[in-house]
Amino acid sequence: MANKKLLKYIKVNINNGATEEQIKKALLDAGWNKEDIQEAWVEFNKPDESEELKMLPKDKYVESKTTKTLWMLLFLGMALLVIGVVVYVVYNNSGQVSV
């Protein structure tokens, strides 16, 4: 595991527009060990887990589960609508004979 101070220094300076060479030189001039700097760069350049997950193909099970859930909600909504219409018609026509 690379030194957290080195990783933070690298990240801040990259975000501020410094080049890799400039950062490495500044760290060496400040007395940091060359191996520690290299270890920090290797870790800094590793993609984080969220980037790795974005590269994975979508799980078909998750997609089908989502689709199934949407169909169930649509069916439930339609059923409630039909029940509402039936109740409305029955109560508004109570006592009246419809042909």
Contacts in CASP RR format, 6 or more apart in sequence:
PFRMAT RR
TARGET T0000
AUTHOR 0000-0000-0000
METHOD contacts of the structure
MODEL  1
MANKKLLKYIKVNINNGATEEQIKKALLDAGWNKEDIQEAWVEFNKPDES
EELKMLPKDKYVESKTTKTLWMLLFLGMALLVIGVVVYVVYNNSGQVSV
1 43 0 8 1.000
2 36 0 8 1.000
2 39 0 8 1.000
2 40 0 8 1.000
2 42 0 8 1.000
2 43 0 8 1.000
2 44 0 8 1.000
3 36 0 8 1.000
3 39 0 8 1.000
3 40 0 8 1.000
6 27 0 8 1.000
6 32 0 8 1.000
6 36 0 8 1.000
6 37 0 8 1.000
6 40 0 8 1.000
7 40 0 8 1.000
7 43 0 8 1.000
7 44 0 8 1.000
9 23 0 8 1.000
9 27 0 8 1.000
10 23 0 8 1.000
10 40 0 8 1.000
10 41 0 8 1.000
10 44 0 8 1.000
11 44 0 8 1.000
13 22 0 8 1.000
13 23 0 8 1.000
13 26 0 8 1.000
14 23 0 8 1.000
14 44 0 8 1.000
18 26 0 8 1.000
20 41 0 8 1.000
24 37 0 8 1.000
24 41 0 8 1.000
27 37 0 8 1.000
28 34 0 8 1.000
28 37 0 8 1.000
END
